[in-house]
Every structure is written in structure tokens, then in C-alpha cells.
Amino acid sequence: MTSVQTHDDSSRPAAKDLEIPRLGEATHPCPVPARVERRVDAGDRVLLDTTVGGIRRYVEAGEMPPSFEAAGPRDRVFFDPVDLSCGILTCGGLCPGLNNVVRAIVLELHYAYGVRRILGFRYGYAGLARGSIHQPIALTPSLVENLHEQGGTMLGSSRGPQDVGGMVDTLVERGLGALFVLGGDGGLHGADEIAAEVERRRLPISVIGIPKTIDNDLQWTTRSFGFATAVEAARDVISTAHVEARAAWNGIGLVKLMGRHSGFIAAHAALASSDVNFCLVPEVPFSLGGRKGFLAELERRLAEKRHAVVVVAEGAGQDLVAGSGPEQRDASGNLKLKDVGLFLREKIAAHFAGRGLEATIRYFDPSYTIRSQPAGAIDAEYCLALGHHAVHAALSGRTRMIVGSWNTRFVHVPIGLAIGKRRQVDPLGEDWQRVLESTGQPASMVG
């Protein structure tokens, strides 16, 4: 499951922007047997753009096209694993696969590299803060043995920033050489700040991010873990909504899904279902009223088929939702969204009542159910690979980066590049065109 990603020249990174910082020269032999995993050398890089048009201009200019460093074990590592201590934390909202990645990191550190001291910091950055009341957990293979079967995160999570200097002090006091951060945009911003402070102090501490955002809105990685499971679970809810809608005269199944600023879950769940008639996402504005507005289109659909399924991402139509009170933000500084699902339910009911038409609305909001699920098969495999590659990167002395996937390979992406701009559904892109064809909804519902 991928989403086509396009970038204009102004946003395309140069080759120098793709280089990964290192703590120093790697002098220790890698303990991972070569027969188990293929070694990666300096020349193993993954092209940023594999299209002929994208590469031609570099070839014509006599330049090497931009490329990502390939992920994987190196011949030599920076840290002596016997003396290395590592930390892991999870931050932000819950997401399928968090426990899988934690388990993968612990087992890879222990069995592949021989690292024996691994600390799990409780409740995100709050557990790493100076003087935290949350004491870290000693993570061992026996403790995480069955962790991949559970949803949520055994380490707990939280939102909101902490004092960067205090968190680095904790890393030093605990004698840690590597920190693994499982987080989305906010969590990775925090990881980048920690890495910058570590660099300022010239400390030999690696900071590696694993991209966790159920909305799949990080740049320069094909997908983040948890997304595939979320789409699968959302499809099941849509199926239920479809059954309910078909069972009633003028039945409407209304499903609100996650997607604050990016509608990937809604779009891909609609494609996976093929029973969705309207998919509303933040990237594509729509009107309620008017001859071409959403309500008129919904009425036309019911007049023809007598049932409809509507999927709306939580960030869609925020300009339409009633109530213009002061903005409210969560602990991470994210704007608290107005509830577009309840808003649409009320507006749809009022529209049909005002027209003297019968309509039965079944409303579904499965957000917390979806995000707390255990990882599905696709995500479980993906999480295992992300955890392994994060360990390889940290042990080799790389830092201030995330492990991502690009052009069918796992790659190293600078944190700053991953969080520099939010990834969104392209209204002119291939995926959204398939959504329009699948649902049959108009390309525009404005006016």
C-alpha cells in the first residue's frame, strides 16, 4: 500500500541535504554474521527519483542524481556493543505497531549485537526529563517476548515538549550511547532538538527516529508504520456502515476517520472498500449548500440508489464547522479540531428534514478503536524491518535520522528532511483520481 508522492523542483532536496551525520569513524568489527544479512557499503544508495525525466537533468548537467543512503548493517560499527547502553521511548498518539518496533529493537540489540543494557523510558519525553517521576524499565528479551501481540505501547506515551538540556543530561547520567525515538512530526521534532544539543556538546550519542504517524503524513518515506493496519480496520467499519445504509430507506452510513491534515486513511480505506460514495478529505474543499454542494449531491445519490456511504477525515471541512471560539491546542501545540463528523450528521439530518424527505443516518467514529489495535500482518513485517534497520544505523554511529522506505528499499533520511513539510493527498494525483472514479463523486463539490 503506497501513495504516489510528487515534488516540484523547489521542494526537491539536493544531494547534500540527504547526507546523514555520523558520530565518528567506525572501527569495531560488526558482530552480525555476513551470511545472515547482506552488508551495505558506502556506494549502496537509493535514487530519490527513478523516472527518466527526473534523472535526465542531472545527467545532462554531469551531476550525480540525489540519492538516499541505503539502510542495513555495515562492516564496521562505531560502538563497542559490550559497553553500549541504549534507550527507547514512544511519544504522541497510539498507533498499531508501537510494541512491535520496541520488541524488534530490543531483540536485535540483544541477539545480533550483544547489547545487554536497554532502558525503556516511560510516557515519552516526560520519562526522559530531568527529575522525572517515571523510572525507566530494563528491557530484556523475556520481557518483550509476546509484546508484538498487543496493541498500544508498553512504555506509555505522552504529548508535549520537555526541556532539551534536561533530557540530554538524563542520557549522560544514564550512560546511554543511543536513543531510539518512535514518534510522528512532534516526536521527531523533539528527537531533532535532542540530537542538535548532543552535537553542540560533542557527545557520542546516536539519536535514531522510527516514523510513527498513523496519518502517513511524513515526507520522503513511502509509508509510516500503523497506516496499513488503520486502513484495514477502517475498511471493516465502512463495510458495517454499508450494511446499515442498505438496510434502511434513504440509509446513510457516515464514518469519521483519522486524518488531521492529510486524508490518506480516508482515501485508501475508500479505495480498499469500493463501497464508499463520498470521501471528504482536508486537501479537497467542499461546500454544504448550493446546487453542486455536498448535500445536493448526497440527495441526488439517494434519489437514485436509496443508500449512501460517506467517509470523512477528521480534518476535512473545518472551515464549515459552526463555532468560531478561540483556538485551543493540545500539549504538543496541535490545533484541536472541531468535530466534523457530528457536524455533518446534524447538517445532513436538518437538510433532509427541511426537504420533507425521510433519511436514516448511522454514524461511526472508530478512531480510538483503530489506533489501539495490534499491528496487522503487513505492518508487523514492516515494523520488524524498521526496528532492525534502526539498530544497524545506531550501531554504525549514524545519528539525527529516521529509517524510512523509498523506491522499494529501506533508507536513511535526515530528520529535518522528514519533518520539513507535511505530506498530503495530491488532489491532482493518481490516488485521488482513483478515489473519484471509485466513489463516483464529482471532482468538485463547491458552490
Number of C-alpha atoms within 10 A of each C-alpha: 9 13 18 11 16 13 10 6 9 6 10 13 14 13 14 9 15 20 16 17 14 18 18 13 12 19 13 15 13 23 17 20 13 12 7 8 11 13 17 15 14 8 8 14 17 21 18 20 17 12 9 8 9 13 17 13 13 13 11 8 9 9 12 12 18 20 21 25 20 24 26 22 26 23 18 18 23 22 26 17 22 11 13 19 20 27 25 26 28 30 27 24 19 24 27 31 34 31 26 29 31 27 24 26 25 29 24 21 27 18 13 18 20 17 19 20 19 23 21 26 25 25 22 27 27 23 24 28 22 19 12 15 11 14 14 19 16 13 22 18 17 9 12 17 13 12 22 23 14 17 20 22 25 18 20 18 22 19 19 17 17 16 16 21 15 15 21 23 16 18 23 15 10 13 15 21 22 25 26 24 26 26 26 26 22 19 29 27 19 21 26 22 19 24 24 16 16 22 17 9 10 10 14 19 27 28 28 29 30 27 28 31 24 28 26 27 28 25 21 23 23 20 24 25 29 31 28 26 25 29 25 17 19 29 23 14 22 27 17 15 27 25 17 20 23 17 14 15 14 22 24 28 27 27 28 27 31 24 24 19 19 25 30 29 26 29 27 26 26 27 22 18 19 16 20 29 22 24 27 23 28 21 17 18 15 21 18 20 15 13 13 16 17 23 20 16 19 20 20 12 18 16 11 10 12 18 26 24 27 23 25 25 26 27 25 28 24 16 14 15 17 11 8 8 6 6 9 11 11 10 11 14 12 13 12 12 15 21 16 21 24 16 15 21 18 12 15 22 15 12 18 16 12 9 9 9 11 11 21 18 21 18 18 18 17 15 17 13 11 24 23 20 20 24 29 19 11 14 22 25 15 21 28 21 17 28 24 22 26 31 26 24 26 28 27 25 23 24 28 27 30 30 27 29 22 20 13 8 14 21 25 31 27 23 27 17 16 23 20 14 14 13 21 21 23 19 14 9 13 13 19 23 13 15 24 20 14 19 19 14 19 14 15 14 21 16 12
